[in-house]
Amino acid sequence: MSEPAEPTNRTASAVLPGPGTAADPDVAIVGAGPAGLLLGLLLGRRGRRVLLIEREAAPEIGGPGNGICPILQPATLGILDDLGLLPDLARGTTPVTHGEVVAGGAVVAGYAYAGLPDAPVDYALPTSIIQLRDVLTVAVRATPGVEIVYGATVHGLPARDDVTAGASRGLLLETAEGTRTLRPSLIVGCDGKRSAVRDMAGISSQVTEFRRGYLELRLPMPEFWGGMMRAYFTSDGYMLGTPIADDRLLLVWITDEETAGRAADGPFDELVERYAKGVPDAADWIRAHAHDRSQLREFPHHIVRPDRWVDGNVLLVGDSAHGVHVYGGQGLNLSLQDAACLADAVDRALTEADTAELHRFEAVRMPFVSAFQDMQELHLAALAARSAGQGSTQGGRRSGGGQQGGGHLPEFAPLALGQPELRDALAAAGRVPAGSAGGAR
Ligand SMILES: Cc1cc2nc3c(=O)[nH]c(=O)nc-3n(C[C@H](O)[C@H](O)[C@H](O)COP(=O)(O)OP(=O)(O)OC[C@H]3O[C@@H](n4cnc5c(N)ncnc54)[C@H](O)[C@@H]3O)c2cc1C
């Protein structure tokens, strides 16, 4: 893997222009995914006028959905709880109260969420991404000052001709009705790992793609499993078993691209046998309940490292700012936590007409995320090296950590409680009453 690009423009703050006209929003957010919706909601609660731009059609709230099921950690759940959204989010899913790590056939670590000091809730929650989108969308729609335009995208970020100070951009909004120019104070790219906003702002990034290497098998939930998340490090890679919504057990297999490709393309019963060997606690259950390929899904993953998150009046948030691999299950948590912390920073930046607050967040957050991405790359490189039959030493560090399959186990507390330096901000982020107009000026 190549070295990360030298960061540029980390600390230089810029003047933030006002909206071009009274009809322009304070903030245009591109992407009504989890990060965009939460940021829009929190800015609306601070009295800011927000336009969310989403390229997909308006969702059918409560409609069918068979999306991915990320696990939300206590730090993230605390924010959603303070916003009153947790009961709707928790409906139909089993909380995870304990975790266990198995390596070389023995339990090498055990965790209890209840044992975490100052955790806002004492469990993690496997959450359907569709259900999360619905819950956030309903909350956003009930928030005055926040509008979502669907079936729309950003066509360009032209320089604002009404502003002389700083490098300020406007936004070409493309909808079915045609293209029009918006002149918000701030443009936020919440448009995911393949962010168009990032490209249009000229922010370069390093991308490491993992086209294969992640397989999911969904089974009915066995009663004996309980509220446990079990991670198995095996000679075949890494397997994770966790309860998910609709009473199902999700078995994730992360391995090197070649092994995953061969297993996914080969006979299904051989794949089932690998799962059974990898997850011995449920071996018989897997053999009895894995029937066909419709239960199997394969996803590509990307690690994306932009060289900066703030450029003039453009800000990147969530996956557009930092794609992470799924190993360690933090992409959604990082994205929602970014949005929660940044709502306050954006509010203050708008008040002060200066981006210094946004740069401050970047300076604190980027090294933490980057270290997490380093850990992931080390783990994934160790898997690939093991598969190629090589030794597994990178960067002078012995990889594997004594665990079969290349270890590099992420630490539990930062996963569950969030970045230590941001814990106070995370604890305060959701405590903005609906209709409070701190920022309305
Ligand atoms: C299989 C799988 C398992 C995962 N498991 C976990 C887990 O256990 N824990 C965890 O924390 N994370 C997990 N993740 C990661 C998590 O899903 C992402 O990190 C999270 O969805 C990022 O949210 P986001 O809002 O930043 O971006 P996205 O979810 O990508 O949302 C981006 C939004 O922008 C819209 N958009 C994109 N381009 C444009 C455009 N040009 N114009 C307008 N709109 C646009 C998209 O339609 C979308 O609505 C997993 C991901 C996968 C694929």
PDBQT file of the ligand as one rigid body, heavy atoms in Angstrom, charges set to zero:
ROOT
HETATM    1  C1  LIG A 501     -21.997  -4.685   3.853  1.00  0.00    +0.000 C 
HETATM    2  C2  LIG A 501     -21.736  -3.481   4.703  1.00  0.00    +0.000 A 
HETATM    3  C3  LIG A 501     -21.711  -3.622   6.081  1.00  0.00    +0.000 A 
HETATM    4  C4  LIG A 501     -21.479  -2.511   6.899  1.00  0.00    +0.000 A 
HETATM    5  N1  LIG A 501     -21.448  -2.703   8.239  1.00  0.00    +0.000 NA
HETATM    6  C5  LIG A 501     -21.195  -1.637   9.047  1.00  0.00    +0.000 A 
HETATM    7  C6  LIG A 501     -21.164  -1.796  10.483  1.00  0.00    +0.000 A 
HETATM    8  O1  LIG A 501     -21.368  -2.877  11.030  1.00  0.00    +0.000 OA
HETATM    9  N2  LIG A 501     -20.936  -0.702  11.246  1.00  0.00    +0.000 N 
HETATM   10  C7  LIG A 501     -20.720   0.532  10.703  1.00  0.00    +0.000 A 
HETATM   11  O2  LIG A 501     -20.508   1.499  11.447  1.00  0.00    +0.000 OA
HETATM   12  N3  LIG A 501     -20.730   0.709   9.340  1.00  0.00    +0.000 NA
HETATM   13  C8  LIG A 501     -20.969  -0.327   8.514  1.00  0.00    +0.000 A 
HETATM   14  N4  LIG A 501     -20.987  -0.154   7.154  1.00  0.00    +0.000 N 
HETATM   15  C9  LIG A 501     -20.663   1.177   6.587  1.00  0.00    +0.000 C 
HETATM   16  C10 LIG A 501     -21.855   2.135   6.533  1.00  0.00    +0.000 C 
HETATM   17  O3  LIG A 501     -22.923   1.584   5.838  1.00  0.00    +0.000 OA
HETATM   18  C11 LIG A 501     -21.417   3.452   5.864  1.00  0.00    +0.000 C 
HETATM   19  O4  LIG A 501     -20.243   3.903   6.498  1.00  0.00    +0.000 OA
HETATM   20  C12 LIG A 501     -22.502   4.539   5.993  1.00  0.00    +0.000 C 
HETATM   21  O5  LIG A 501     -23.635   4.159   5.253  1.00  0.00    +0.000 OA
HETATM   22  C13 LIG A 501     -21.971   5.894   5.509  1.00  0.00    +0.000 C 
HETATM   23  O6  LIG A 501     -23.002   6.866   5.603  1.00  0.00    +0.000 OA
HETATM   24  P1  LIG A 501     -22.934   8.179   4.706  1.00  0.00    +0.000 P 
HETATM   25  O7  LIG A 501     -24.198   8.903   4.979  1.00  0.00    +0.000 OA
HETATM   26  O8  LIG A 501     -21.650   8.878   4.933  1.00  0.00    +0.000 OA
HETATM   27  O9  LIG A 501     -22.886   7.670   3.197  1.00  0.00    +0.000 OA
HETATM   28  P2  LIG A 501     -23.911   6.782   2.386  1.00  0.00    +0.000 P 
HETATM   29  O10 LIG A 501     -24.615   5.817   3.255  1.00  0.00    +0.000 OA
HETATM   30  O11 LIG A 501     -23.145   6.227   1.228  1.00  0.00    +0.000 OA
HETATM   31  O12 LIG A 501     -24.994   7.829   1.858  1.00  0.00    +0.000 OA
HETATM   32  C14 LIG A 501     -24.709   8.688   0.773  1.00  0.00    +0.000 C 
HETATM   33  C15 LIG A 501     -26.018   9.258   0.235  1.00  0.00    +0.000 C 
HETATM   34  O13 LIG A 501     -25.706  10.202  -0.797  1.00  0.00    +0.000 OA
HETATM   35  C16 LIG A 501     -26.471   9.942  -1.946  1.00  0.00    +0.000 C 
HETATM   36  N5  LIG A 501     -25.676  10.425  -3.083  1.00  0.00    +0.000 N 
HETATM   37  C17 LIG A 501     -24.514   9.909  -3.549  1.00  0.00    +0.000 A 
HETATM   38  N6  LIG A 501     -24.047  10.649  -4.576  1.00  0.00    +0.000 NA
HETATM   39  C18 LIG A 501     -24.928  11.660  -4.753  1.00  0.00    +0.000 A 
HETATM   40  C19 LIG A 501     -24.984  12.751  -5.640  1.00  0.00    +0.000 A 
HETATM   41  N7  LIG A 501     -24.028  12.954  -6.570  1.00  0.00    +0.000 N 
HETATM   42  N8  LIG A 501     -26.041  13.602  -5.569  1.00  0.00    +0.000 NA
HETATM   43  C20 LIG A 501     -27.003  13.409  -4.621  1.00  0.00    +0.000 A 
HETATM   44  N9  LIG A 501     -26.997  12.388  -3.737  1.00  0.00    +0.000 NA
HETATM   45  C21 LIG A 501     -25.962  11.519  -3.798  1.00  0.00    +0.000 A 
HETATM   46  C22 LIG A 501     -26.704   8.446  -1.923  1.00  0.00    +0.000 C 
HETATM   47  O14 LIG A 501     -27.839   8.083  -2.690  1.00  0.00    +0.000 OA
HETATM   48  C23 LIG A 501     -26.911   8.203  -0.419  1.00  0.00    +0.000 C 
HETATM   49  O15 LIG A 501     -28.243   8.427  -0.032  1.00  0.00    +0.000 OA
HETATM   50  C24 LIG A 501     -21.239  -1.238   6.310  1.00  0.00    +0.000 A 
HETATM   51  C25 LIG A 501     -21.265  -1.101   4.918  1.00  0.00    +0.000 A 
HETATM   52  C26 LIG A 501     -21.502  -2.204   4.121  1.00  0.00    +0.000 A 
HETATM   53  C27 LIG A 501     -21.536  -2.026   2.619  1.00  0.00    +0.000 C 
ENDROOT
TORSDOF 0
